Amino acid sequence: MYEGDLLAAVPTRSPDIWSTSPELGCDLRLIVSDLSDPSDLPPDLEYEVKRFLAL
């Protein structure tokens, strides 16, 4: 386990999960949009967060 491990696991789920559980997707959007500066994340995690937000 490392810092950001859970955050790394969640937005990388199949996009289908977000359409079947839109309330979870909404919660995750709120969480990641509260990140003060996503560029402070490791580059691969920053990419996944941006990819999730683009869904």
C-alpha positions as a Markdown table, in Angstrom:
| # | Residue | x | y | z |
|---|---|---|---|---|
| 1 | Met | 0.0 | 0.0 | 0.0 |
| 2 | Tyr | 1.1 | 3.5 | -0.8 |
| 3 | Glu | -0.3 | 7.0 | -0.6 |
| 4 | Gly | -2.9 | 7.3 | -3.3 |
| 5 | Asp | -3.4 | 3.5 | -3.7 |
| 6 | Leu | -7.1 | 3.6 | -3.3 |
| 7 | Leu | -7.5 | 6.6 | -5.5 |
| 8 | Ala | -5.4 | 4.8 | -8.2 |
| 9 | Ala | -7.7 | 1.8 | -8.0 |
| 10 | Val | -11.1 | 3.5 | -8.2 |
| 11 | Pro | -11.0 | 5.7 | -11.4 |
| 12 | Thr | -9.4 | 2.9 | -13.4 |
| 13 | Arg | -12.5 | 0.6 | -13.1 |
| 14 | Ser | -14.4 | -0.1 | -16.3 |
| 15 | Pro | -16.5 | 2.8 | -17.5 |
| 16 | Asp | -19.5 | 0.5 | -17.4 |
| 17 | Ile | -19.5 | 0.6 | -13.6 |
| 18 | Trp | -20.0 | 4.4 | -13.7 |
| 19 | Ser | -23.1 | 4.0 | -15.9 |
| 20 | Thr | -24.6 | 1.3 | -13.7 |
| 21 | Ser | -23.8 | 3.1 | -10.5 |
| 22 | Pro | -24.0 | 6.8 | -11.4 |
| 23 | Glu | -24.2 | 7.9 | -7.7 |
| 24 | Leu | -20.7 | 6.4 | -7.1 |
| 25 | Gly | -19.4 | 8.2 | -10.2 |
| 26 | Cys | -20.9 | 11.5 | -8.9 |
| 27 | Asp | -19.2 | 10.9 | -5.5 |
| 28 | Leu | -15.9 | 10.2 | -7.1 |
| 29 | Arg | -16.2 | 13.3 | -9.3 |
| 30 | Leu | -16.7 | 15.4 | -6.2 |
| 31 | Ile | -13.6 | 13.8 | -4.5 |
| 32 | Val | -11.2 | 14.2 | -7.4 |
| 33 | Ser | -12.5 | 17.7 | -8.3 |
| 34 | Asp | -11.5 | 18.7 | -4.7 |
| 35 | Leu | -7.9 | 17.9 | -5.4 |
| 36 | Ser | -6.1 | 21.2 | -5.1 |
| 37 | Asp | -3.7 | 20.4 | -7.9 |
| 38 | Pro | -4.0 | 17.2 | -9.9 |
| 39 | Ser | -0.5 | 17.7 | -11.3 |
| 40 | Asp | 0.8 | 17.0 | -7.7 |
| 41 | Leu | -0.3 | 13.4 | -8.4 |
| 42 | Pro | 2.1 | 10.9 | -10.0 |
| 43 | Pro | 1.8 | 11.2 | -13.8 |
| 44 | Asp | 0.0 | 7.9 | -14.3 |
| 45 | Leu | -2.5 | 8.7 | -11.6 |
| 46 | Glu | -3.0 | 12.2 | -13.0 |
| 47 | Tyr | -3.7 | 10.7 | -16.4 |
| 48 | Glu | -6.3 | 8.3 | -14.9 |
| 49 | Val | -8.1 | 11.0 | -12.9 |
| 50 | Lys | -8.3 | 13.2 | -16.1 |
| 51 | Arg | -9.5 | 10.2 | -18.1 |
| 52 | Phe | -12.2 | 9.5 | -15.5 |
| 53 | Leu | -13.3 | 13.2 | -15.5 |
| 54 | Ala | -13.6 | 13.1 | -19.2 |
| 55 | Leu | -16.1 | 10.3 | -19.2 |
